Amino acid sequence: MAVDSCQITNGLSVLRRRATGADALTKFLSLVQSPFKQSFTTDAFLASLGTSLGISLLVFIAWCVLRPYHSLVYAPKLRHADEKRAPPTIGKGYFSWVQPLLKCHEKDLVDKIGMDATIFLRFMRLCRTLFFYLGILGCLVMIPVNVSCNLKNEAYQNTAWRPSTKWYILMSPTYTWGQCMWAHVIIAWIFDFIIMYFLWRNYRMVVNLKRDYFENPEYSDSLYARTLMIWNVPSSYRSDAGLNKIVGGLGAAMDGKEKCAIGRNVKELPSLIKMHEEAVRNLEKALAKYFKHPERLPLSRPVCNPDKDDKTMDQNMKVDAIEYYKHKIEELEKQIAIVRKSIDRRDAMPYGFVSFQTISRAHITAKAARGKHPKGTSIQLATKSQDIIWENLVRSKASRRWNSFLGNLVFFLLSVLFVIPNALIAVFLSNLNNIAIVWPSFTPILARNSHFFAIVQGFLAPTITSIIYLLLPIVMRRLSAWQGDITKSSRERHVTHKLYVFFIINNLIMFTIFGTLWTTIREFATLANNNVVDWNSIRGLHFGDNVAIAIFDVSTFWITYLLQRNLGAILDLVQVVSLIGKSFTVRFMSPTPREKIEWTAPTTFEYSTYYNYFLFYTTVALCFSTVQPLVLPVAFLYFLVDSFFKKYTLMYVFVTKVESGGTFWRLVFNRLLFATGLFNCVVSLIVWSRYNGSTACAVLPLLPILVGFKIYCHRTFDLDLRYYTRGFDRDSMISSNNFARKDRLEMRYCHPALHRKLMKPMVHGKAEHLMPHIYGNAGPIPRDSSGSGINLDVMQQGHVGKKIPSAGFEIVQEEDMDFANFKNRAEFGEEHGAGYLYGDDYTIGTMTPPPGFGSPASSRPGSPVLRAHSPFAPVGGPGFRGVEYIPVTGPAPPRSPGFSRRSFQPEGPYDFSDSRSETGSVSHLLREQHPQGPLDSYGYQPQQSQQSQHPQ
């Protein structure tokens, strides 16, 4: 009997668990049915309006107070830009920044901030102008129509709520049926023609801007302006003569003076240089951590695991980080030098460049090659060399085509499947009580720690969502590069496209109709199980009506959403996240000198991210313009505020990483047309749901009209936007002797790994006296030297007056850790606007002797020269040294910022790349050439008097 009772008890427990599991599943399905459902009330609207305007105003006032005293953060371009590109100066007044913005017009902006930034500001003004006129029509026409039609409807008259509490419902066609929907059809036509007019007007202005850009002396004198880039070159044409044959077969007029340069195989050189830069940065971090307090060094040196690509060591062991990365850098430098010497000019690659004597000939040839693939090649106008993704130039057509297919498939799956985690975050992390509904055991835990979970609920969902959207552009950028984009600018355009599609699918379509789609699928599954699937049963699901209701329900959410974006625009101006992150790093971590220098550089403007956000806001506002017309003035307010702030940040704070000449405009134009077409589809759906199909079809002709408008603009403007084949031409002013230098083409458009200077680790000046102990033969660091007394330099044995050199390090003093001192070095400048903001990109990375010095003794900078007195030279053999300079008589040149920066010679046995500053190199060599006499801080022997230096 006991056994039977036990069996009954076990059976009841199983049934209870099954019932509990089924009940939990039902509750879970009911929760995820409408994960994005938002409640909108008058109080919520007023709260959003108050917080958005109130907090934004307070933050804005605080920024106005702080800005005059923090120009390094809020106006870095005033310090770094050259004379031509420097923005207008700003006074110390709280609102003195307003006047320069008002006085600086569009044509002036092209020279100050570049074509890309100017086009972005024009896009902002376009959106501002559009929503101003659309907002007037929406408020004066659509709101009265919706309100009057709702008040006349019997369904509204039978409702229990009062208009004073649900006034926002009256503004939407929630209770509107019948002939009132004709107003939506008419306003859709009016909106479309207003949008097309302003798009046409701005397209024409952009073409004029582009023509002025082509005629700008800086563009017309540049090499890339008259150069073609060719890739997918077949093996039989991989030579300079082969490139000439390919271009000559296009039918364009040729003068026989074209200069061709085929690409060369650089082998594994780019990957070695990348590994070298990573090792340098890792070594700098280890040294910064170890030397954080030089007066009291830690008892143990920093350790690390060997790199994953290091097969010579056990990955699980801990090694001395300083010694490990020091030896790795030395080995990589040896490998890089060997590979550079082994580059064979006869080993050609499937890409090359052809430079013409005039810009017009280059553009005419590129225009003739449009849509053609002679000999299977692809031809386009070349961009700046730092804009090219070199590793993608060598990919085959099949590889690029296959990667493109897989990349699009991955992007599609990511866009569709992301709705699952997005829904779970919206259901459970935004409201932890829903976890307790599905999982009852969590209820007592939630009750005991209610305050803790309230805090977690407040920041967990926004934090996870923010991290996802911060990582999303990085994922899209790597995906686009993997698919085979040739240039960084084209990659950024594809990133913008992917982000826009992703946002439209997940944050607009799925956000709006997910609940309706879920319910419809469940009901259809029920019909299928009952075998009653036919046309009448499908019509009985009322999918279109339910989608229209879902659009009405979610329309009010976008009002509060756009109101809160104003606060985001202010925070972007103040750069709160950047300031907090840097302050935290300085206070609690050990930043390297390189990181401190990079912090003072102007911030790179992420065009893909900002274009995506603003295009998404524009699409949302258009789609809900007739459903909830109040969204139009809210959108106008946002673009009014942010267009002003973005103009300031682009003039004084942000820089364009690589100038592309305004190539984003066509992408923006096409997305705005798509947003207009999507708006027409929404209007047609609502009219069909609330009236009839024939009236809804009256909206559909707008779609082919938009397509025709696109074709018209393409044929009218696109060729002038891309090519310069007529009008004023400065080509006749170009020196034929300058063009005849073929080495200039090969130097500019050869792979940067062939001539790029290797990075040298930077060490803080406060640790300079400790470097010989770390990398010299001065023995271990004495533990009793805790900063008391005098730090003496360790001298070389047998060489009076000579210090033990440090191994390939650059000592940077605290006062010299400023981007202004390093902006012309490729390792810093190329990520922060080099080549446009600071002058000609052709000078970036080159080394020129300072005033008062002759030419280098060797024509190959960085070539190893034998040195006889190195303490680290092999026994019985010489060491190596860098470039020598021949001193000439004359006064010392004036001291420039960062002139006291010191650089040290590698201890060898190799020094294939001398990356010391000019000052450090010259001072070092003069000390060797004049050991008897003392040198001043500039590296010169002191003069007797000022008059002897400057005779009258």
N, C-alpha and C positions, 0 to 999 in steps of 0.2 A: 504493500500500500504506500509505503514511504517512497518506493521507487516510482510509482505512478504519480504521486504528488510532485515529486522532483521533476518528472518529465513535463507535467502540466505547467509547473512554474517556469521551466526553461522555454517551453513553447510560448507562454504568454509574454516572456521577456523578448523573444525574437519578434513576435508580432508587434510588440510595443516599439521596438527599435525600427522595424520596417515602417510602421505608421509615422514615427517621429521623422525618419529619413524622407518619407514621401511628403510630409507636411513641410519640412525644411526646403525640399526641392520646389514645392509649390510657392513658398514664400520667396525663394530666390528668383524664380521665373517672374513673379509679379514685380519684384524690385527692378530687375534688369529690363523689364518691358518698357519703362520710361526713365532711363537713367539720367537724362539731361533735362527733365521737367523742371521748370523754374516758375516760381510764384512771383507775380509782379503786383505790387500794391502802390497806393499813393505814398505811403510812408517810405517804401523802398526807393521809389523814384526821388523823393525829396532828400532821403539820406544819401543816395548816390550823387545827386546834384550838389548837396552841401559839402560832402567829403571831397568830391572832385574839385569844386571851385575853391572851397575854403583851404584845404591842405595845399592845393596847387599854388594859391596866392601866398601862403606863408612860406612855402619852399622858394617861390620866385623872389620874394622880398629878401630872404636869407641869401640867395645867390647874388642878388644885386649888391648886397653889402659885402660879401666875400670876394666877388670878382676883382675889384681893383687891387687887392692885396695878394692875389694868387694867380698871377699871369702865367706862371709855369704850367698850371692846370687848365685855366680857362682861356688862354690866348697863347699857346706855344708857338704858333706859326709866326707871331710877331718877332720871335727870337731867332727862328731857324730859316725862314724863307729868304731868298735873295731879294735884291732891291726891286726887281721887276714884279715878283710874285708876292711880295709882302702886302698884307692887307692894310687898310688905313689904320693909323694909330688911334688909340682910344684913351680918353682922359680918365682921371681918377673919380669922376662923378659917378653916382649910383646908376644914372640912366644915360651916361655919355655914350654908351654902346649903341643907342638907338639911331642917332644921326648918321653914323657911317653906313648902317644897313640901308637907310632910306636913300642915301646919296649914291650908293654903289649900284649901277645899272647892269643889265645883262651883258652887254658887250664888254664892260670892264671886268665882269666876273670870269670870262673865258681866260683872260691872262692871269687872273689872280688864283682861281681855284681849278681851272681846267674845264674841258668840254664835258666830261662825264658828270661832274658836280653841277655844272650849269644846266644840263638836261634834266638832272634830278630835281632841281629847284623849279624848272619850268613845269615838270610833271606835277609838283605840289601846287603850283599856282593854277594849273589847269583844273585839278580836282577842287580847289577852293572856288574857282569861278563857276564850275559846273554846279556844285551844290548850293551856291548862292542863288542862281536862277531857278534850279529845280526846287529848292526849298521855298522860294516865293510862290511858285505854282502849286506846290504841295500844300502849303498852308492856306492859300487863298482859294484853291479850287477843291482839292481832294478832301480836306478836313470838313468843309461845309457840306459837300456831297455825301460823305459817309455818315455824318451826324444826322442830316435830314432824312436820309433813307433808313437809318436805324430807328429813328423816332417814329416813323410811319409804319413800321413793321409790327404785326400783331404779336409775333414771338417776343419782341422786346417789351411790348406793353404788358405782357403777362409775367415778366421777370419780377423778382422780389427786391432786387438790389436797386439803389438809387444812383443816378448819374454822378452825384457829388463824390461817391466813393469808387466808382468804376468808370470814371470819365474817359480813360484810355481805350475802353472797349468801344465807346461811341465813335472814336476816331478811326476805327478799323471797320471793314465791311463784315463784321461778325454776324449781324442780323440783317444783312442786305441781300435781297434777291430781285430778280426781274430786270426791268429796263434801266434801273440805276447803274447796272454794270457797264452800260455804254460809256459812261464817264471814264471808266478805267481803260477802255479801248482807245478813246480819243486822247487821253493824257499819255498813253503809251506812244502813240504816234508823235505827239508834240515833244515828249522827252527824247525820243530817238533822233529827231531832226535837230534838236538843240545840241545833243551830244555829237552828232556828226559834224555840225557846223564848227564847234569849238575844236574838234579833232582836226578838221581840215585846216583851220586857221593856225593852229599850233604846228601842224606838219609843215606848212609853208614857212613859218618862222624858223623852225629847226633847220630846214634846208638852207635858209639864208645864213644862219649861224654856222652851218657846216661849210658853206662856201667861204665865209670869212676865215674859218679855221684852216681851210686849205691854202688860202692866200696869206696866212700869217707867216712872217719871215722865219720863225722858229720851225714851223712844219716844213716849209719849202726848202730849208737848208739841211734838213735831216736826211740821213741815208735811208731809213726805212720807208720814207715817203715815196721813193722811186725804186723800190726793190720788190721783186716778186718772190714768194716762197713756194717751192715745188716739193711735193712728197709723193710716195708710191712710185718712185722712179724705177723702171726695170733695169736689170743688171747690165744690159748692153748699152745703156745710156748714162751710166754712173760715172760721168767725167764732166769736166768743164765744157768740152766740145759737145757732149751729149745733151747737156742742158740747153746749149745754144740752138741745137737742132730742134729740140722740143718746142722752144719758144718761137723759133722761126717758122714752124709749121702751123701757127695759129692764123696766119693771114694778115696780121697787123704789120704796119710799116716798120721796118727795122733800118737802123743806120749803120750797123756793124760795129758800134762802139760799146756794145753791152759787155758788162763784166760778170762772169759766172764763177761760182764757187760751190763745188760739191761737198757734201758733208763727209767727215772722216770718222772712222771707227775709234771711239775713245775707250773701248773695252770696259773693264770694271771700274774705271776711274771715278765716275759719279758716285757709285756706292761706297768706294773707299773714302772719298771726301766727306760724304754724309756720315760715315762711321767716325771719321776723324773729328768732325764738328760735335757729334754727340759725346765723344770721349773728352773733348776739351771742356764742354759744359759740365759734364759729370765731375771732372777734376776740379773745376772752379767751385762747384758746390761742396766738394769734400774739403777743399782748402778754406772756403768761407766758414764752414762749420768748425774746423779745427782752429782757425785764427780769429774766431769771433771776439775773444778776449786775449790778445797777444801777451798781456802781462801775467796771465794765469792760464796756461795751456792745460787742457785736460790730460789726465794720466795716460789714457789710451787714445790712439789715433783712430779715425773713422774707418770702418770696415764695410765691405759690400760683397755681394755675390758676383761671380764672374758673369759677363754678358752671355746671353743665350747663344750668340753666334760664335762664342769662343769655345772651340772643341778641344783645346789643349788642356783645359782645367776642369775639375769636378764642379758641376753646377751647384752642388749642395754645400760646398765649403765656403768659409768666410775668409776674405783676403784683405790686406791693407789697401784701402781705396786709393790713397795717394800714390803709392808705389805701383799699384796695378794700372791705373790710368796713365801714369807717367810713361811706363814701359809700352803700353798700348799705343800711345800717341807717337812715340819714337818709331815703333815698328810700322805703323801706318804711314808715317812720313817717308820711311825708306821705300815702302811698297809704292806709294804715289810717285815718288821720284823715278823709280824703275819703270813704271807704266808710262809715265809721260815721255821718257826717253824712247820707249818702244813703239810709240805711235807711228804708224806707217802711212804716209800721205797717199800711197797707192791703194790702201784699203778703204774704198769708198762706201758710203752708206746711201740708202734710198731717199735722200732728200738733198736739196740744194737751194741756192739763192741766185737770182739774176738781178743785177742792178743796171738801171738805165741812166742815160745822161740827163734826161729831163723827166719831171714828174708826169707831164701829160702823156709821154710815150709809155711810161709804166702803167698808168691807169687805163689807157686805151688798150694795151695788151691784156691787162686783167679783165677788162670788160669783154674783150673778144674771147677770152677763155671761160667766160661765165657759162655754166651748163655743159661745158665740154671737158673731156678727159683724154687729151692727146697722149697716145702711147700708154693709156691706163693711168696717167698721173692726175693729180689734183693740184690746181694752181689758184692762188689768191694773193692779194696784196700782203706784203710782210708787215708784221707788227714789230714793236720794239723787242730787242733780243731777250730782255728779262721777262717778257710776256709769254715766251714760247715754253711749252712743256716738252723738253727735248726727248725724253724717253718715249713719248708717244709718236714722234716723227719716224721712228724706225719700225713701227708695227706694220704688219702686212694688212692688206685689205680684208682677208679672211678673218684674221684675229680681231680686227676692229669691228667687223660686222657681227661676229659671234659674241664678243663682249657687249656690244650694244644691245643685242637681243636679250642676253641674260640680265643685263643691267635694267632694261625696261621691265622684264618679268619680275625681278626682285623688287623694283619700285612699285609695281602694281600690287603685288602681294602685301608689301609693307603698308601701302595706302589703305587697302581694304581690311587687312587683319588688325590694323592698329585700333580699329573701333572696339575690339574686345578689351584690351587693357584700359582704353580710354573710358569705356562704360564702367568697368570695375572700379576705377579711381573715382568716377563721379558718384557711384552708388555707395561704396563702402568707406573710402578714405575721407570723403567730404562729410559723411555722417556715420560715425562709428556705431550708432544705435542700430543701424541696419545689420552690422555684423552680429549683434546680439539676437536679432530676429532670426537669422539663419542658423546661428550657433548659440543655442540657449546657455551653454556652459560658460560663455563669455560674459553673461549678464552680471553675476556677482563680482567678477573682476572689475568690470566697468563701474559698478556701484561703489566699490571700495576705493577706487582711484579716480573718482570723477574729475577732480581738478587737473590731475596729470593728463588724462585722456582729452580733456577739453583743450589743453595747450597743444597736445599732439595733433588733434583734429584741426586746429587753427592753422598750423604751418605745414603739416605733412603733405596734404594734397597739392597745395600751391607749390611747395618745394619740388616735389617729384615732377609735376607738370612743367615747371620752369626748367629743370635739368633736362627733361626730354626735349623741350623745344630749343635749348641751347646746343644740345648734341645733334639735333636734326640737320642743321646746315652743314655740320662737319661730315655727317654720314653722306649727305647728298653730294657734297663736294668731292669726296673720295670716290663715290660711285660714278660721278660724271668723268673724273680723270681716268678711272679704270676702263670706262667705255671707250676712251680714245680721243678725248678732246685735244686739239693741237695747241691751243693757246689758253692762258688763264682767263682772259676776258670771255672767250666763248664758254669756258667751263662755268664761269659765274652766271652767264645768261641761262645756261641749262639748269643750274642750281635754282635760279629764280623761278624758272618754269616748273621744276619738280616741287618746290615748296608751295607754289601757288596751287597746283593741282592737289597736293596733299591737304592743304588747308580747306580747299573747296569741298573735297570729298568728306573729310572727317569733321571739320568745324562748322560746315554750313549744311551740306546735304544730310549726312548722318545725324548731325545734331538736331536737325529739324524733323526728319521722318523716321528716325530709328524706332520709336515706339509704335508708330503706325505700321511700319514694315514688319516688326516683330509680331504684332497682333494679326496682321493679314496672313503671314506665313503659318501661324498656329491654326487659324481658322481654315486655311486651305488644306493643311495637313489633316484636319478633322474631316473635311469633305472628302479627301482622298481615301481615308480609312473607311468611310461609309459608302464609297463608290458612287458618289452623286456629283461628280465633276462634270459640269456642262457650262455652256455660255451663260445661262440664267443664274446659275449658282455663283459663277465668277463675278457677274455684275452685282449680285447680292452682297458681295464683300464691300462694295462702295469704297474702293481704294482711293479714287480721285477725290471724293468728298472728304475722306479722312485726312488725306494729305493737305487739302485746303484748310481744314480745321487746325491741323498741326502747325501750319504756317501762321495762322491767326494767333495761336497760343504762344508761339515762340517769338513773335515779332516784337513784343514789348521788352524782351530780354536785351535786344540789341541796343535799345536806348540807353540803358544803364551801362552796357558794355562800352559803348563809344564815349559816354561821359567819363568813365574811369580811365579811358585812354589819355585824356588830357593830363591826368596826374602822371602817367607814364612818360609823356612828352617832357614834362618839367624835370622829372627824375633823370631822364636822358641828358638834359642840358646840364644838370648839376653833377652828373657822373658819380652818383653816390656809390654804386657797386665798385667802381674802379678805385675810388678813394679809400673805401673801407678795406678792400682787399690789399692794397699797397700798405696801408697803415698797419694792418694785422701782420703782414709779412715782415715789415721792418721791426716791429716791436717783439714779436714772438718767434721769428725764424732767423735764418742767416742768409740774406740775399747776397748774391755775388756782385762784384763791380759791374759786370756786363748787364745784369738785370737792373741795377740802379740806373745805368746809362739808358737802357731801353725804356725805363719808366718816364724819363724826361723827354722822350720823342713824341711827336704828334701821333695821335691815334689813327689807325687805318679805318676808313669808313667802309662798312660792310654793305655794299650796294644790294646784293642779292637778298639779304634779310630785310632791309628797309623797303625795298621795292615790293617784296612779297607782302609785308604787313599793310602797306598803303593800298596795294591792289586788292587785297582781301577786304579791307574796310570799305573800299569803293564798291566792290561787288555786293557786299552785304547791304549797304545803304541803297543801292539801286534795286535790288531784289525786293526789299520791303518798303520801297518808296510809296507805293499806292496802298499797301496793306496797313502800314503804320507811318503816315506822312511825317510824324514828328521826328523820325530818324534823319530826315534831310537837314533841318537846321542844326541838329546835334552834330552831324558829320561836317557841316560847314564850319561850325565852331571849332571842331578839332583841327581841320586843315588850316583854318585861319591862324590858330595859335602855333601849330607845329611848323607851318611853312616859315614863319618868322624865326622860330628857334633854330630850325635846320639851316637857315641862311647864315645865322651867326656861327653855328658850329662848323659849317663847311668853310666859312671864311677864316675862322680863327683857331679851330680845334682840330678837325678831322682833315686827313689827307687821302688822296687817291693812291692806292698802292701801285697800280699800273694804268696809265692813261690809255683808253681805247678809242677816243675820239667820238664819244656819244653813241656807241653802238647799241645801247640799251633802248633807244627810242622806239625802234620797230617792235621790240618785244612788248613794251608798254602799250603801244598803239593797238597791237593785236589783242592783248588781254582786256583792254577797255572795250573793244568791240565784242569780245566774248561775254564780258559782264553785261553789256547791253542786250545781247541775244538771250542770255539766261534770264534777265529781267522780263523780256517779252514772253518767254515760256511760262514764267510764274504768273504773269497777268493772264495769259491765255488759259492756264489751268484753273485759275480762280473764276474767270468769266464762264468757262465751261461748267464748272461745279455749281455756280450760283445762278446761271441763266440757261444757256443752251450752246450746243456745239457750233451752230452757224455764226453766232456772234463772236465766239472764241476764235473762229477761223479768220475774223477780220484783223486779228493781230499778227497772224502768221506771215502775211506778205512782207512784214518788216524784216524777217530773217534773210530772204534773198536780196532785199535792198541793202542790208548791211554787208552782205557778201559782195555785191556790186560796188559799194562804196570802197571796200577794201581793195578790190581789183583796180579801181580808178586811181586811188592813192598810190598803189604799187607802181602802176605804169607812169604816173605823172611825176612822182617825187623820188622813188627809190634809187634810180640810177644817179641822180644828182646828189643823193645823200651818200652814196658809196664811192662814186668816181668823180674825178676832177678832170674833165676833158675839154673844157672851154673857158673863155674869159681870161682874166688877168693871169699871167704866168711869170714867175720870177726865175724860170729856168735859164733864161738868157743871161742872168746875172751870176750864175754859178760858174766858178772857175773850171775850165776844162782840165787844167793841171791837177786840181784837187780831185776831180772825178777819176782821172787816169790812174790814181793810186789803187790798184787792185788789192793791195795788202790791207787797206782800210775795210773793204768788204769782208775779207777773210778773217780779220781780227774781230770785227763787230759781230759777225754771224757764225763764228766757230763756237763749238761747245764751250760753255763757260768753265767746265772742269779743266780745260787745257791751260788756262792762264789765271784762274782764280787763286788768289793768295790764301794760304792756309791760315786758319785762326790760331792765335797764340793765347794760352790761358792768361787771364787777368787776375792779379792779386792786389789786394788793398795795400796802400802805401804804409799803413801802420804795421804791417807784417814784413816789411822789406828786410829788416835786419835779421829775420829768422830764415830767409830763403837759403842762404849758404849752408845752414845746418840741415835743411831738408834735401837740397839737391847738390850741395858741394861736398868737399872732402874736409869740412871743418869739424867733423865729429858730431856727436849728439848734442841736442839742445840742453844747456845747463839748467837744471831745475831751480837753482837758487837765484836765477836772474828774473825776479818777479816784477820787473818794471822799476826797481829802485836803482839808483846810480845812473851810469851812462852806458848806452849800448854802443859797443865798438864794432866797426866793420872787421870781418875776418879777412885777412890778407893772404895773398898767394905766397907760398913758400919759395924763396929764391928770387922773388920779383918785388923789389921795394916800391911801395906806393900803389900796388895793384890789388884790387879786391878780387875775391873769388867770384866768378860770374855765376849768375843763376841760370837755370837751364830753360831757355826759350820762353821766359815769362815776361809779361808786360806789367810793370808796377804802375798803378793808377792811384793818385792821391784823391782824397775825399772831395776836395774842391774842383777837381778835374772831371768828376763823374757827371758830365753833362753831355747830352746828345749833340750840342753845338760843336763840341770838340771832335766828334767822331762821325758826323753826318756824311762826310765824303768817303768813308770807308764802306766797301760793298757789304760787309757782314752786318752793318747797322743800317745803312741807307736804303738798301733795296727793299726792305720791309716797311719803310716809312716815307715813301714818296720820292726816293732818289731818282734823278733823271728828269724830273719836272719841277719839283718844288725848290730844289737847291741848285739847279743849273743843268748843263748838258750831261746826259747819262754816259756819254762816251768817256768822260773823265773819271767816272766812278771806278775806284780800284786801281788807278794808275798812280805812279809815284814820280814826282817831279822834284828835282833838287831845289832847295830854298834859295832865295836871293843871295848872291855872293859866292856861289859855288859853280864850278864848271860841270862838264858832262861826266857821267860815270866812266870809270876806267874800262869797264866791261860793257859791251852792248847788250848783254843778256842779264837783266836785273835778277838777282837772286842766284846767279851761277856760283857754284862753290869755287873759292880761291884758296890756295894753300896758305896755311898759317903755321909759323914755325914755333910759336911759344904758347901753345895751349896746354894747360895742365892735364887735360883729359885726352890728349892725343895718344895714339898707341905708342908703345915703346919703340923707339927707333924710327918713328914715322911721323909725318906732320898731321895736323888737324885741318879744319876748314874754317873759313870765315865768309862773311857776306860781301856785298858790293862796297868798293872803295870809292871815295870822292876825292878829287884834287882840289885842295883849298886855294883860294885866290885872295889877294889883298883887298881890303875894303872894310867898311864899318859893319858891325853886326846888324842883322835885320831886326826890325821891331818885333817885340814879343807878341805872339798871338795867343788866343785862349787855349789852354791846355798844353802850352809849350813846355811846361815842367814835367810832362809825362815822360817816364823813363822806360826804356825797353832793353832787354837783356839778350845776349847771344846764346843760342843753344849750345850745350856742352858737347854735342857731337855724337858720333863722328860726322853727322850729316846736317847740313843746313840748306835745303833746296829751296826754301821759301823764306825770304826776309820780310816779315810783316811788322817790323818795328816802325814807329813813327819816324818821319824825316829828321826831327830834332834828335831823337835818341840815337839814330844811326850815325848822324854826322858828329854828334858830341863824342860818341864812343870812338869813332875813327880818328878824330883829332887828338884825343887823349893818347892814342897809340902813336900817332905821327909826331906829337910834340910832348914827349914824356918829361922834358926838363922844366918846361914853364907851366905855371898854373893857368887854368882856364876858368872863365867866368861861367855863370849858369846857362849861358847861351851856347857854350862850346867854343868860344873865341878867347884868344889871349887878350888881356885887357890893354886898352890903348892908354897913351900917356895923358892925353887931354882931349877935350871935346873939339878944340880948334884944329888939332891934327887930323881928326876924322873928317871934318868939314871945312876945308880951307876956304877962306873968303876970296 
